[in-house]
Amino acid sequence: MVTNNVTENKAGVWPVMLTPFTETGEVDYDSLGRLVEWYEENGAAGLFAVCQSSEVFFLSLEERVKIAEYVCRKARIPVIASGHISYGMADQEEELKRIAETGVAAVVLITNRMAAEYEAPEAWRARLEKLMEALPQSMPLGFYECPYPYKRLLSDEEIAFSAGTGRFRFLKDTCCDLAVIQRRLGILKGTPLKLFNANTATLLDSLRSGGAGFSGVMANFHPGLYAWLCENWEACPKEAEELQAALTMCSFIEKQLYPTNAKHYLKEKGILSSDYCRTQDHTRMSPLFCDEVKQMERIVQFVEKALPNFSK
């Protein structure tokens, strides 16, 4: 089990992990083990388990805890996890404490859990501080600007406060706005809180501006290319520009029945045994969607051959 602090690990790609299911809808731990190995073989720096791509809002607490424990045991790289989906703060405290006990390197707070969409920033801040008090002081924390059930982006003031506590290490940024990302990076400079961009189109520019890496859904299709970009954008600027363009075009597949299409892709590669989802009707994975995934893979293979020193 890897429990080292996330500040001690290199920047790079932190995939938002899928949860494999059997055809009858149970968590498939054999496939989950193969998935962890696949992420590692393709250059992941760490893993973000029990998140929206994991279908966290459709997992029981016991499933969330068991998945986090399993991934921590299986992985040779650091694992972070979220897992609080309740509305009540007492329930959220219990959920996060259970996740903290699994051996994860950091517990990630979902930003929309601390306040409803209509509530004032003061309410959010008060509940954040309550959760911070409830969790072990030695446990590193993170933020995830999850778009479900609504997207709550952190304000500059909230980022500055959180970074200043010294407890936060990981920010999965979903603002998809380079100017905002650059402003945030200015606030975070000199603090232990690192920004990981979830948006492909702004990734290269965010790395140039001091971002720590990528933590987005497309790492469930071709994490190796994202790892290459994070590691080689300075040494190979021309190839990085070309790769960035290809990745951006491929990323539009996110809109075609994700995460079912990602599970279909990994099923075709022999990693997963099923494309069953709890958040989507996997039977809607039409021949057209399947063909789009297949053609995307041909683009990826072409790009991989063109990159210097690319290896899986």
FENCORPE-V749162 format. One record per residue. N is the residue number from 0. NEAR is the number of other C-alpha atoms within 10 Angstrom. Layout:
n = (N & N)
near = (NEAR & NEAR)
//
This chain:
n = (0 & 1 & 2 & 3 & 4 & 5 & 6 & 7 & 8 & 9 & 10 & 11 & 12 & 13 & 14 & 15 & 16 & 17 & 18 & 19 & 20 & 21 & 22 & 23 & 24 & 25 & 26 & 27 & 28 & 29 & 30 & 31 & 32 & 33 & 34 & 35 & 36 & 37 & 38 & 39 & 40 & 41 & 42 & 43 & 44 & 45 & 46 & 47 & 48 & 49 & 50 & 51 & 52 & 53 & 54 & 55 & 56 & 57 & 58 & 59 & 60 & 61 & 62 & 63 & 64 & 65 & 66 & 67 & 68 & 69 & 70 & 71 & 72 & 73 & 74 & 75 & 76 & 77 & 78 & 79 & 80 & 81 & 82 & 83 & 84 & 85 & 86 & 87 & 88 & 89 & 90 & 91 & 92 & 93 & 94 & 95 & 96 & 97 & 98 & 99 & 100 & 101 & 102 & 103 & 104 & 105 & 106 & 107 & 108 & 109 & 110 & 111 & 112 & 113 & 114 & 115 & 116 & 117 & 118 & 119 & 120 & 121 & 122 & 123 & 124 & 125 & 126 & 127 & 128 & 129 & 130 & 131 & 132 & 133 & 134 & 135 & 136 & 137 & 138 & 139 & 140 & 141 & 142 & 143 & 144 & 145 & 146 & 147 & 148 & 149 & 150 & 151 & 152 & 153 & 154 & 155 & 156 & 157 & 158 & 159 & 160 & 161 & 162 & 163 & 164 & 165 & 166 & 167 & 168 & 169 & 170 & 171 & 172 & 173 & 174 & 175 & 176 & 177 & 178 & 179 & 180 & 181 & 182 & 183 & 184 & 185 & 186 & 187 & 188 & 189 & 190 & 191 & 192 & 193 & 194 & 195 & 196 & 197 & 198 & 199 & 200 & 201 & 202 & 203 & 204 & 205 & 206 & 207 & 208 & 209 & 210 & 211 & 212 & 213 & 214 & 215 & 216 & 217 & 218 & 219 & 220 & 221 & 222 & 223 & 224 & 225 & 226 & 227 & 228 & 229 & 230 & 231 & 232 & 233 & 234 & 235 & 236 & 237 & 238 & 239 & 240 & 241 & 242 & 243 & 244 & 245 & 246 & 247 & 248 & 249 & 250 & 251 & 252 & 253 & 254 & 255 & 256 & 257 & 258 & 259 & 260 & 261 & 262 & 263 & 264 & 265 & 266 & 267 & 268 & 269 & 270 & 271 & 272 & 273 & 274 & 275 & 276 & 277 & 278 & 279 & 280 & 281 & 282 & 283 & 284 & 285 & 286 & 287 & 288 & 289 & 290 & 291 & 292 & 293 & 294 & 295 & 296 & 297 & 298 & 299 & 300 & 301 & 302 & 303 & 304 & 305 & 306 & 307 & 308 & 309 & 310 & 311)
near = (18 & 16 & 17 & 15 & 17 & 24 & 15 & 8 & 12 & 12 & 21 & 23 & 31 & 30 & 26 & 26 & 26 & 25 & 29 & 28 & 22 & 17 & 13 & 9 & 12 & 13 & 17 & 18 & 18 & 14 & 21 & 23 & 18 & 15 & 22 & 21 & 16 & 18 & 25 & 20 & 13 & 19 & 20 & 25 & 21 & 25 & 26 & 28 & 28 & 28 & 24 & 24 & 21 & 23 & 19 & 22 & 20 & 14 & 18 & 12 & 19 & 12 & 16 & 26 & 22 & 17 & 24 & 27 & 21 & 16 & 30 & 25 & 17 & 17 & 18 & 17 & 20 & 25 & 29 & 30 & 32 & 28 & 30 & 28 & 21 & 15 & 13 & 11 & 17 & 12 & 13 & 19 & 19 & 17 & 20 & 23 & 18 & 19 & 28 & 26 & 14 & 21 & 23 & 30 & 26 & 27 & 29 & 29 & 28 & 23 & 20 & 22 & 24 & 25 & 20 & 14 & 13 & 6 & 10 & 10 & 14 & 10 & 12 & 18 & 16 & 13 & 15 & 19 & 12 & 15 & 20 & 16 & 11 & 14 & 18 & 13 & 10 & 9 & 17 & 23 & 27 & 24 & 22 & 24 & 21 & 20 & 15 & 12 & 12 & 13 & 16 & 21 & 17 & 20 & 12 & 14 & 10 & 14 & 19 & 17 & 13 & 22 & 22 & 16 & 11 & 13 & 19 & 25 & 23 & 25 & 24 & 25 & 25 & 21 & 18 & 15 & 13 & 17 & 12 & 14 & 23 & 18 & 12 & 19 & 21 & 13 & 18 & 21 & 12 & 11 & 17 & 17 & 29 & 25 & 26 & 26 & 28 & 26 & 23 & 24 & 19 & 17 & 24 & 25 & 16 & 24 & 22 & 13 & 15 & 16 & 23 & 22 & 27 & 33 & 29 & 25 & 24 & 25 & 25 & 22 & 23 & 18 & 26 & 24 & 25 & 30 & 23 & 23 & 27 & 22 & 19 & 16 & 19 & 14 & 9 & 13 & 13 & 11 & 18 & 20 & 15 & 13 & 22 & 22 & 15 & 16 & 23 & 16 & 12 & 21 & 19 & 11 & 18 & 14 & 9 & 17 & 17 & 19 & 26 & 25 & 25 & 23 & 25 & 23 & 20 & 21 & 16 & 14 & 10 & 13 & 21 & 25 & 20 & 22 & 23 & 23 & 23 & 18 & 17 & 14 & 12 & 19 & 10 & 11 & 17 & 13 & 9 & 10 & 17 & 15 & 11 & 16 & 19 & 14 & 13 & 20 & 16 & 12 & 13 & 20 & 12 & 11 & 17 & 18 & 11 & 13 & 17 & 11 & 9 & 14 & 13 & 13)
//
